[in-house]
Amino acid sequence: MPKKTRAQPKEIPVVGDIEDCEKDVLEALLEVPIGGECVFYIDSEGGSVYGALAILAMIRHRKIQATAVVLGECSSATLLVFAACKKRIVTRQSVFLFHRMHWHSERRINPTEAISWARHFEQIEREMDELLIRLLAPAGDKIREWTNSDRYVSGTEMLAAGLAEVLEVG
């Protein structure tokens, strides 16, 4: 009787701005069987928190066992993708930027819409900060400190905080 081979995890790059790769990442996640495995290769400065939230929600909804491998940078909104992963691998030279959400709009809006957006922004900022802290629970106080000080954090610091395993590159 032939041995049953285990399927290899789907490998998914998360490179550049989340907005630029979100569609490809979500399509790739749909190719992962429910309860299956994937590996994210991350080198991203962040981008849309909504895009990152969509990726996180897809991982959770499909019960995907995800691994994050940070090749270079994993900053801002991309931290939500990193935090969604059960296994996290970083180099000592990897870099992570923790900061409060930034308000960005390229369209003209009227004052009523601006007031409504400001209220929404304040609420979503709090919720996203708390979500990240819950997902990276063992280091919640550190995450809060790093976020409040707009802090760049090294892979070595992430390892010391117990948030990842090391990938030695040299």
DRENKEMI-696357 format. One record per residue: z, x, y of N, C-alpha, C in turn; residue in one letter; chain; residue number from 0. Coordinates in steps of 0.02 Angstrom, whole numbers, always signed. Each point is the difference from the previous one (the first is absolute). Layout:
    nc3    nc1    nc2   cac3   cac1   cac2    cc3    cc1    cc2 residuo cadena num
      Z      X      Y      Z      X      Y      Z      X      Y       A      A NUM
...
//
This chain:
    nc3    nc1    nc2   cac3   cac1   cac2    cc3    cc1    cc2 residuo cadena num
     +0    +43    -59     +0    -43    +59     +0    +45    +62       M      A   0
    -47    -11    +47     -3    +42    +60    +60    -12    +46       P      A   1
    +21    +55    +32    +56     -5    +48    -23    -38    +62       K      A   2
    +45    -42    +24    -14    -37    +62    +17    +46    +59       K      A   3
    -49    +14    +42    +12    +44    +57    +22    -42    +60       T      A   4
    +47    +28    +36    +26    -34    +59    -49     +8    +58       R      A   5
    -12    -54    +35    -47     +2    +57    +27    +46    +54       A      A   6
    -43    +39    +30    +18    +43    +56    +12    -43    +61       Q      A   7
    +49    +20    +42    +13    -38    +61    -61     +3    +47       P      A   8
    -12    -54    +36    -53     -2    +50    +21    +48    +57       K      A   9
    -45    +43    +21    +13    +47    +54    -31    -27    +64       E      A  10
    +41     -4    +53    -21    -32    +62    +16    +45    +60       I      A  11
    -51    +22    +38    +15    +39    +60    +22    -45    +58       P      A  12
    +50    +22    +36    +21    -32    +62     -4    +55    +52       V      A  13
    -59     +4    +31    -15    +56    +45    -22    -26    +67       V      A  14
    +27    +30    +53    -17    -22    +68    +40    -60    +20       G      A  15
    -27    -38    +46    +33    -59    +27     +1    -56    -52       D      A  16
    +57    -32     -7     +7    -55    -48    -55    -53    +11       I      A  17
    -15    -15    +63    -51    -51    +14    -68    +19    -29       E      A  18
    -14    +65     -3    -65    +22    -24     -5     -1    -76       D      A  19
    +56     +4    -36     -3     +2    -73    +31    -61    -34       C      A  20
    +28    -46    +39    +35    -58    -28    -43    -40    -49       E      A  21
    -60    -17    +19    -44    -41    -43    -12    +36    -66       K      A  22
    -16    +64     +2    -13    +38    -61    +62     +5    -44       D      A  23
    +58     +9    +31    +62     +5    -38    +16    -67    -34       V      A  24
     -8    -55    +37    +14    -66    -30    -49    -16    -56       L      A  25
    -64    +18     +9    -49    -11    -54    +18    +42    -61       E      A  26
    +21    +62    +11    +20    +43    -56    +61    -29    -36       A      A  27
    +48    -27    +38    +59    -29    -31    -18    -61    -42       L      A  28
    -52    -37    +20    -21    -57    -41    -30    +22    -67       L      A  29
    -21    +62     -4    -26    +27    -63    +55    +22    -48       E      A  30
    +61     +7    +26    +57    +19    -41    +25    -62    -35       V      A  31
     +7     +2    -66    +26    -59    -35    +70    -18    +26       P      A  32
    +17    -63     -2    +67    -21    +19    +50    +38    -43       I      A  33
    +49    +31    +33    +49    +41    -35    -25    +70    -16       G      A  34
    -62    +15    +21    -29    +66    -14    +25    +53    +47       G      A  35
    -30    +58     -5    +21    +58    +40    -55    +24    +46       E      A  36
    +22    +28    +56    -47    +33    +46    +34    +60    +32       C      A  37
    -41    +45    +25    +24    +59    +37    -34     +0    +68       V      A  38
    +39     -1    +53    -26     +6    +68     +1    +74    +20       F      A  39
    -56    +25    +24     -3    +67    +28     -1     -9    +76       Y      A  40
    +54    +20    +33    +10    -18    +70     -8    +60    +47       I      A  41
    -41    -10    +51     -4    +45    +58    -20    -45    +59       D      A  42
    +51    -33    +29    -13    -51    +50    +51     +3    +57       S      A  43
    -27     -7    +60    +43     +0    +60    +28    -69    +15       E      A  44
    -19    -50    -39    +26    -67     +9    -54    -48    +23       G      A  45
    +19    -44    +45    -47    -50    +25    +33    -68     -1       G      A  46
    -37    -49    -21    +22    -70     +1    +58    -12    -47       S      A  47
    +57    -22    +27    +56    -18    -42    -18    -61    -43       V      A  48
    -43    -43    +25    -22    -59    -40    -42    +22    -59       Y      A  49
    -42    +50     +9    -40    +27    -55    +44    +31    -54       G      A  50
    +50    +39    +22    +46    +31    -48    +41    -54    -36       A      A  51
    +20    -51    +37    +37    -55    -30    -42    -37    -52       L      A  52
    -65     -8    +13    -44    -32    -48     -4    +41    -65       A      A  53
     -3    +65     +6     -3    +43    -59    +66     -5    -39       I      A  54
    +56     +3    +36    +66     -6    -32     +6    -68    -36       L      A  55
    -22    -53    +34     +5    -67    -30    -43     -5    -63       A      A  56
    -59    +31     +1    -44     -2    -59    +33    +38    -59       M      A  57
    +31    +57    +15    +35    +38    -52    +54    -43    -31       I      A  58
    +40    -32    +42    +56    -40    -25    -24    -63    -37       R      A  59
    -49    -34    +29    -24    -62    -31    -30    +13    -69       H      A  60
    -36    +54     -7    -33    +16    -63    +44    +42    -46       R      A  61
    +63    +13    +22    +48    +38    -40    -28    +67    -22       K      A  62
    -34    +34    +45    -32    +64    -14    +52    +55     +3       I      A  63
     -1    +43    -49    +43    +59     -2    -36    +56    +37       Q      A  64
    +19    +10    +63    -37    +47    +43    +37    +66     +8       A      A  65
    -41    +52     +5    +25    +68    +15    -34    +22    +65       T      A  66
    +38    +31    +44    -28    +29    +61     +1    +76     -6       A      A  67
    -57    +30    +15     -5    +73     +4    -21    +16    +71       V      A  68
    +46    +29    +39    -15    +15    +70    -31    +70     +3       V      A  69
    -64     +1    +16    -37    +63     +2     +8    +37    +66       L      A  70
    +10    -37    +53     +7    +29    +67    +49    -41    +41       G      A  71
    -27    -51    +34    +41    -41    +44     +9    -71    -28       E      A  72
    +59    -27    +12    +15    -70    -17    +44    -26    +55       C      A  73
    -30    -28    +51    +37    -18    +60     -7    -73    +18       S      A  74
    +47    -22    +42     -3    -65    +32     -8    -56    -52       S      A  75
    -49    -42     +8     -9    -58    -45    -10    +21    -73       A      A  76
    -29    +59    -11    -12    +23    -69    +65     +9    -38       T      A  77
    +55     +8    +36    +65     +6    -33    +16    -61    -43       L      A  78
    -26    -59    +20    +11    -60    -40    -34     +5    -69       L      A  79
    -59    +30     -1    -36    +10    -64    +40    +50    -43       V      A  80
    +21    +55    +31    +41    +50    -34    +63    -32    -29       F      A  81
    +34    -40    +40    +63    -30    -20     -9    -52    -55       A      A  82
    -59    -30     -5    -14    -50    -51     -6    +31    -70       A      A  83
     -8    +65     -2    -13    +34    -64    +65    +16    -37       C      A  84
     -2     -9    -65    +59    +14    -42    +11    +75     -6       K      A  85
    -55    +38     -2     +4    +73     -5    -33    +28    +62       K      A  86
    +32    +50    +31    -26    +30    +61     +0    +76     -8       R      A  87
    -58    +30    +12     -8    +72     -8    -25    +28    +66       I      A  88
    +32    +54    +24    -18    +32    +63     -2    +75     -8       V      A  89
    -37    +33    +44     +5    +73     +4    +56    +15    +50       T      A  90
    +26    +59     -2    +51    +20    +49    -30     -1    +70       R      A  91
    -66     +8     +5    -34     +3    +64    -25    -68    +24       Q      A  92
     +7    -52    -40    -20    -67    +21    +38    -18    +63       S      A  93
    -30    -45    +40    +33    -20    +63     +1    -76     +4       V      A  94
    +54    -26    +27    +12    -72     +6    +25    -14    +71       F      A  95
    -32    -46    +35    +24    -21    +65    +32    -68     -5       L      A  96
    +65     -2    +15    +36    -63     +3     +7    -18    +73       F      A  97
    -20    -61    +18     +8    -23    +70     +1    -75     +2       H      A  98
    +22    -26    +56     -1    -72    +10    -72    -22    +10       R      A  99
    -14    -62    -15    -69    -25     +7    -24     +8    +72       M      A 100
    -64    +11     +7    -31     +4    +66    -40    -64    +13       H      A 101
     +3    -24    +59    -37    -59    +20    -68    +24    +25       W      A 102
    -52    -27    -31    -67    +22    +18    -47    -61     +0       H      A 103
    -35     -8    +54    -50    -53     +3    -59    +24    +41       S      A 104
    -59    -10    -27    -60    +20    +36    -35    -60    +32       E      A 105
    +31    -57     -5    -33    -59    +29    +41    -26    +58       R      A 106
    -34    -36    +43    +33    -29    +58    +34    -65    -22       R      A 107
    +63     -6    +18    +37    -61    -18    +33    -29    +62       I      A 108
     +9    -66     -2    +32    -32    +57    +76     +8     -4       N      A 109
    +35    -13    +55    +73    +11     +2    +39    -40    -53       P      A 110
    -20    -62    -14    +35    -40    -50     -6    +32    -69       T      A 111
    -61    +22    -16    -11    +33    -65    +39    +66     -3       E      A 112
     +3    +36    +55    +36    +64     +3    +75    -12    -13       A      A 113
    +28    -52    +28    +71    -15    -10    +12    -18    -73       I      A 114
    -44    -41    -28     +6    -19    -70     -5    +62    -45       S      A 115
    -48    +43    +15     -9    +61    -40    +61    +45     +6       W      A 116
    +29     +6    +60    +60    +42     +9    +58    -24    -43       A      A 117
     +9    -66     -4    +53    -27    -43    -15    +16    -74       R      A 118
    -62    -12    -19    -20    +14    -69     +8    +74    -15       H      A 119
    -21    +43    +46     +3    +72    -10    +72    +23    -11       F      A 120
    +47    -26    +40    +70    +19     -8    +26    -20    -69       E      A 121
    -18    -59    -23    +21    -24    -66    -31    +41    -56       Q      A 122
    -66    +11     +3    -34    +36    -54    +22    +73     -2       I      A 123
    +14    +30    +59    +25    +69     +1    +66     +5    -38       E      A 124
    +46    -45    +13    +64     -1    -36    -10     -9    -75       R      A 125
    -42    -48    -17    -12    -15    -71    -32    +59    -36       E      A 126
    -48    +33    +31    -33    +57    -32    +48    +59     -8       M      A 127
    +42    +12    +51    +50    +54     -5    +48    -14    -58       D      A 128
    +24    -62     -5    +47    -17    -53    -34     +1    -68       E      A 129
    -63    -20     -4    -36     +3    -64     -6    +72    -23       L      A 130
    -19    +45    +44     -5    +71    -19    +68    +27    -23       L      A 131
    +53    -18    +34    +67    +22    -19    +19    -27    -69       I      A 132
    -16    -64    -14    +14    -28    -66    -40    +35    -55       R      A 133
    -64    +14    +14    -43    +31    -51    +21    +72    -14       L      A 134
    +27    +33    +49    +24    +69     -8    +77     +1     +2       L      A 135
    +29    -49    -33    +72    -15     +4    +48    +58     -5       A      A 136
     -8    +45    -47    +52    +52     -5     +8    +41    +64       P      A 137
    -52     +2    +41     +2    +40    +61     -4    -44    +62       A      A 138
    +26    -61     -5     -6    -48    +55    +25    +25    +67       G      A 139
    +57    +33     +1    +27    +26    +63    -45    +54    +29       D      A 140
    -27    +43    -44    -46    +53    +22    -63    -31    +29       K      A 141
    -27    -50    -34    -62    -33    +23    +12    -30    +69       I      A 142
    +55    -33     +9    +17    -30    +65     +5    +55    +53       R      A 143
    +33    +55    -15     +7    +56    +47    -69    +30    +17       E      A 144
    -41    +12    -50    -66    +29    +11    -43    -47    +42       W      A 145
     +2    -65    -15    -41    -49    +36    +22     -5    +73       T      A 146
    +64     -4    +11    +26     -7    +69    -13    +61    +43       N      A 147
    -11    +58    -32    -13    +60    +39    -73    +22     -2       S      A 148
    -45    -44    -24    -72    +16     -5     -8    +70    -29       D      A 149
    +21     +7    -61     +8    +66    -31    -55    +17    -50       R      A 150
    -27    +61     +6    -42    +28    -52    +46    +30    -53       Y      A 151
    -13    -16    -62    +42    +21    -56    -43    +38    -49       V      A 152
    +26    +55    -25    -38    +41    -48     +9    -26    -71       S      A 153
    -45    +22    -43     +7    -15    -71    +66    +25    -27       G      A 154
    +21    +59    +23    +64    +29    -21    +57    -47    +17       T      A 155
     -1    -31    +59    +52    -47    +20     -2    -64    -42       E      A 156
    -61    -23    -17     -6    -59    -43    +29    +15    -69       M      A 157
    -12    +60    -25    +28    +20    -65    +76     +1     +4       L      A 158
    +27    +30    +53    +72     +5     +8    +33    -69     +5       A      A 159
    -36    -48    +28    +26    -69     +7     -6    -38    -66       A      A 160
    -31    +30    -50     -7    -33    -65    -55    -52     -3       G      A 161
    -48     +5    +46    -52    -52     +6    -64    +17    -39       L      A 162
     -4    +61    -27    -62    +21    -33    +13    +57    -48       A      A 163
    -51    +14    -39     -2    +59    -44    -48    +50    +31       E      A 164
     +7    +62    -19    -40    +53    +31    -64    +14    -40       V      A 165
    -54    +13    +38    -62    +26    -27     -8    +70    +31       L      A 166
     +9    +51    -40     -5    +68    +26    -74    +17     +8       E      A 167
    -18    +24    +58    -71    +17    +13    -11    +75     +9       V      A 168
    +53    +38     -3    -10    +72    +10    +60    +40    -16       G      A 169
//
